[in-house]
Amino acid sequence: MTTQDLLSAFKSLVAANKLPSLSELHDATERDSEFKDNVRYYLNTQTLKPHEINSSNSNLVTTHYRRIQKTFLNVQKICEGLEALTGSKISCNAFHSNPGTQALPAHEDLDDSFIWQATGKKFWKVWKPYHNDLSVKNLATNKNKENLEAWMKISTPLSFSLKEGEIYLLKAGHPHIAWTESDSSLHFTFLVFANSTKTDTREY
């Protein structure tokens, strides 16, 4: 199956199965303790605990809802459809970013990720891979971070934005960053766990 075929099939799956709104994600956080335990918060590139969010920084926070297919049936249906297409386990995350935020520093992921921009607009830079050793151990080293920074200085990234209803397939090993400008953003990522069975440690 070509990349374009996969993206077309992904778009059809999302069109047939309504994704949760931001208010529905928020409500799940309020009523479901297990769902709440899988929510992460970022102040640009810094991870925050819930009690560290206050009136002075709340407008710059990105909220990361992990493994939401366990709570929302329609999301589970999309995951099952992608599993049939890819032959790999799929897990879905949602990211809500306020205007003027960058949730994570530049990094690489171990897995391909189907991205659906649900609301707002998000800006991306994606670089070509600079090595072939994709592993949790490798990506966590300071040496790898230094190599990544050096690569980003000499390599020209693909720069683009995603608007509501637009999709993208982010391939494993491609360094990337994403941020918002004047708009808030809600996007969903469907991770394709093709490189390992230890999925719990790989949902970024």
Disulfide bonds with the S-S distance in Angstrom:
none
